[in-house]
Amino acid sequence: MAKTAELLGANAEHLLGHVCKTIPKESLHLPGPDFVDRVFAASDRNNRVLGNLQRMFGGGRLAGTGFLSILPVDQGIEHSGGASFAKNPIYFDPENIVKLAMEGGCNAVASTYGVLGMVSRKYAHKIPFMVKINHNELLTFPNKADQIMWGTIKEAYDMGCAAVGATIYFGSAESGRQIVEVAKAFQMAHELGMATVLWCYLRNNAFKTKEKDYHVSADLTGQANHLGVTIEADIIKQKLPENNGGFEALNMGGSSYGKFDKKIYTELASDHPIDLCRYQIANCYMGRAGLINSGGESKGAGDLEAAVMTAVINKRAGGMGLISGRKAFQRPMKEGAAILNAIQDVYLDSSVTVA
């Protein structure tokens, strides 16, 4: 724990010494070596899905722990290739994306149909593939936020994917269509034996006020997670919560939005980051669907410390791991792999316990 505490700096005691007094850890289905047997074996997932889940849990440096470290690189579409790879142009080449995931000891690599398809015969049997089936293209003028399908589940199956991933922009005008599209895609993915991972993101201009950005509030992201597990996402990807009170704020001034209970803010969560993340996990069927938090953008200096902090919050809340991309691929491969390893070290450190 000494190295983790050093990287956390002034936040070490606040994060490592916290005891959760909201939702007790005994209520959670925590990650562990037997997670597939303990949780998914009782579900409606078929044997092939169980096999691919176990394959992901059995790969990389976190093999056999029940935790996941995934490298996601779909930013070439989501954020444009130039903006994403200008700092490190080698990642225009799909093979280097897969190489980074392997060099970094990841459980799986997540990317586009094009990236994974281009190198699938060489690598699909060496590291679990997760194809991202929908994207927000960034070339329409003016830019719009809408996730659209870029391929078929059959294509993902044919290239040997262990899992498929998708995004829904909950709260957006297009979310109804996206929910239907992704639900159907996930049903087919399960039928063919692939696991399902859902990016449960929020998109609505009303969620951002002058005071706060409620796109990262625990209550709104928690509800997005709850919708995600409803369409049978096996794993939920979510941004780490930074605040709370989204429903409450959006109901001020005579507006009527959603439904909430004051206990969300008093008994089910506090303002501590671990408690906020635990509320996200509670909405993932108390951890029956694992929560992996995203690593966020790369800011250069401070990326290592920020990544370790996110990992500590996720693990101590009862989460399943991190899915971190830009902090890794927007720097030389050796440095990127070192950041991925530092994240994994948090999950390998038995002294960093669930709060």
Secondary structure, 3 states (H helix, E strand, C coil): CHHHHHHHHHHHHHHHCCCCCCCCHHHCCCCCCCHHHHCHHHCCCCHHHHHHHHHHHCCCCCCCCCCEEEEEECHHHHHHHHHHHCCCHHHHCHHHHHHHHHHCCCCEEEECHHHHHHCHHHHCCCCCEEEECEECCCCCCCCCCCCEECCCHHHHHHCCCCEEEEEEEECCCCHHHHHHHHHHHHHHHHHHCCEEEEEEEECCHHHECCCCEHHHEHHHHHHHHHHHHHCCCCEEEECCCCECCHHHHHCHHHCCCCCCCCHHHHCCCCCCHHHHHHHHHHCCHHHCCEEEEECCCCCCCCHHHHHHHHHHHHHHHCCCEEECCHHHHCCCHHHHHHHHHHHHHHHHCCCCCCC
